[in-house]
Amino acid sequence: MLNAALRDYFPDEDYRFYLRVGQMPPADFFKPTAAHAQLIAERKQNLREHGERCLASVPGAEPLLCETLALAREWGTIPPDAEAGSEICRTLGESWEVDFLLLKPDERGEARLLGGCVCFPSSWALEEKVGHPLPFIHEAVPGLNAALQSPITTFLKRLRPGIAFTRWNWGLSRHAQLNQHPALNLAKLAPPLRLDDVWLRLEDQALVALLQSGGVLFGIRIWVVPLAQVKADAETARRLHRALRTMPDEVARYKNLLATRGELLRLLEP
């Protein structure tokens, strides 16, 4: 969904978990944007000050990291003079605007998170997830495993190399900053709310098969949009209103939206 129209992030239907995917060349997802200098400066600051939160890997990650670095050079998405040495994860994290995770099926066939670099998390901690399989990682999201675990497993097994398979996610926050690690203890959405208090947090995702290592590269690009911009487009506001109105309570609670849903719906009304 990279650079999609804002309304396309919200299907015109009641809220549900779904696995809709698009396709694009991997280089298009990982390439620099007009905001490159600002994003890289912020990433380097996060890595310098909180590298233990941003970087993680477990045994078995190295072949995936090496293949990812080779692909990044092939795609032309990192500086040609970028020297990785023994810190491939940091090199990619300081070169790409996007966060990335590396997955590989374990002996049970479950995709396991072996490493990555996450400078701009959406209220989750990489250091708590690394080394675990996807069902464990997704367990915190009410109903997600039941709805999508089987389709996700099948989808990952069928990934073809040379293509970035894309999907998207969204949330709402009281803050515009990209880094929303739980350790920062940022204030949550709480009533009363004004339109200027709320930010839409969009998450473009890309999955790329790593043919040689048998793993998967998972890229995450964060966009932050003022809710006022959402409301300015009547169709986008209507779709988001519908998604919030029909979201199950347990999901709204997980997304920290249950207590403020009534106010958010009011803010989105014409």
N, C-alpha and C positions, 0 to 999 in steps of 0.2 A: 504493500500500500504506500510505498515511498512517494511523497509528494502528491498523494491522492487528494481529491476534493474533500473538505472536512466532513461533509455529510456522508461520504462513503464509509466512514468508520462506524456508522450506525445503521445497520439494516433496518428497513421499514417493517419491523415485526416485533413481537414480544421478546423480552430478554430470554436468552438461553445460551448454554455453552454450545459452540459449534466449531468445526474444523474446516473452515473454508480457506482455501489457499490460492495464491496467484503464483506467477513465475516471472523472473527477470534474470538477466545476466548477473552473476555474483559481483562483478566489478562495479555495476551500477549501484548496488546496495552499499558497498564498503568504500566507495570513492569519496573524496573530500567534497564538502559543500561550501557555500559562501561564508558560512560561520566557522570555517576550519580553524583559523588562528585562535579565536576565542575558546572554542571547545577543547583544543589541544592544550592550551594554557591551563584551563580548569582541570583537565585530566591529569596533567603533570603535577599540579599542586596537590590534588587528592592523593596521587601515588606517592608523592614526597612526604606528605603529612600523615597518611593513613594507609600505607602500603599493605599492612596486615589485613585490612578490610577489603581492599580492592583486588588483591592477587591471591590466587590459591591454586594448588595442584596436589595430586596424590600420585603414588607410583602407577605407571602406565600412561601418564599424560604426555610424556616426551615425544613419542612418535606422532601423536596428533598435533602437538605444537610445531614440530619440524615440518609436517606436511602443510599446516596452515600458513606458516611463514613462507614456504615455497610458493603457495598459491597467491599469497598477498603480493609477492614480487612479480609473479606472472601476470596478475591483474593490474599491476601498476598502481596499487592503492597504498603503498608505503614508500617513503623516500628511498631512492636507489642506494643511498649511502648509509642506510640504517644498519647498524651493526648489532646483531643479536647476542652473539657469544652464548653464555649459559643462561641468559635472561630473556628468552624468546617471549615469554608472556608479557613482561614489562615493555619490551620493544614494540610489540603489537599494541599494547595498551596506550603507549605514548604516541603511536603513529595513526591509529584509527580513531575516528570520532565516535565510533560505536563500541558498546560493550560486547563481549563475546564469551561464550561458554563452549566447552568441549565435552561431548558425550560419546559413550561407546557401550555397546551391549555387553553385559556380564555373562557368566556361565549359564544363567537362567534366561538369558535373552532380554533382560530388562535394561534399558538405557540408563547408564550410570554417569553422573557428573564427575569428570576427572580433573577439571580445572577451568581457568578462565581469568578474565579481568573485568570487573564490574565497578566502574567509578560513579555511575549514576543509578543506583538501585531505587526501585519503587517500594520502599518500606520493607525490604527483606535483606538478609545478610548472607553473602556468599560463603563466608567462613562457617556458617551453620549448615549449608547445603552440600558442600563439596564432599565427594566420596559416596554420596547416597544415590539410590535409584530414583527415577522420576516419580513412581507412586508415593515415595516418602516425601519428595519435594512438593508434590501437588496436594498432599494430604491436608494441608492447612486451608485449602480452598474448598468450601463446602460443596459437595456434589460433583466436583470436577472429575475425580477418578472414576466415579460410577458412570458419568456421561461420556468421557473421552479416553479413558486409559486404553481400551482395546483399539479404537481407531488410531490413536497416537502411535501405539506399538506397531500396528500394521503399516501406517504411513512411513515411519522411520525406516522400516525394513525395505521399503520400495523406493527410497530416495535414489535418484539418478545423479551421477556426477556432472559437473559443468553447468548446473542450473541452481539458482537460488529460489527455493520455494518460500513464498512470503505469506505471512498472516499478520494480524494486528490485535491489540488489546487497548483498553482505556481505563482510566480512573479519574477521580476528582480529588483535588488537594487544596489546602489553604496556602500553599507556598508555590512560588514559581521556580525555585531552585531545582537544578537537575539532580543533585545528590540528596536523596532522602533516606539515607541509612538509618535504621532504628536507633543506633547509638547517638544520633544527633538530637533525639527527643523533641522533634518538631511538634508544634501545636497541631492538633487535629481539627477537622471541620467541626464546628459546634455552633448552635444557635446563640444569638441572632446572626444572620448572615446578610451581607450586602453583595451585590453583583460583583463588585471589585475584590471581594474576599476570596473568590473561588477561581481555580485554575483547572482546566482540562489537561490531563496528562496522557498523551498518546504514545503508544509503544509499537513501532514497526519491528517485525521479527523476520529473520531469514534463516532458513536451514539449508546447509550445503553438505552433500555427501563427501567424505574424505575417503577416496577409493583405496589408497595404499595402506592406510592405518586402520581402516574399517570403522572409523568414527564419524561423528557429525559435528560440524561447526554451526553454532547457533548465535547469530548476531542480533543485537538489540539496539535500536536507535530511538531515543526519547525526543519527543516534541512537547512543548508546553504552550498552551493557548489560553488566553483569558476567557472566562465564561462569557464576558461581554461580547467577545467576537463570535462565539457560538450563537448567542441570542440574536445577533445582527442578521443572521441568515435564518429566516423563519422555518425553512424545511429542516435544517440541521437541528434547530431548537426543538422542533416537534418530535423528531426521531429520538433525540436524547431524552426528552420528557417521557416518551413511551417506554424506553428502556428502563429508566429509573422507576416509573410507575409499576412496571410488571416484574421487576427484579425480585426474586424470592428474598424473604426477610433475612435468612441466614447468610445469603451472599451479600446483601446490603450491609449486614453487620460486619462481615469480614472486610469489606471495602471501606468501612468506617463511614457509611452513608445512611444508616438506619435512623439515627437520631436527627439528622438534618434533611431527610428525604422530603418532608413536607415543605420546608423552606426552599430547597433546590427546585422542586416542582413549581413553586410560586414564582421564583426568579426567572424560570424559563417560559412562563406563560406570556402570551402577547400583551 
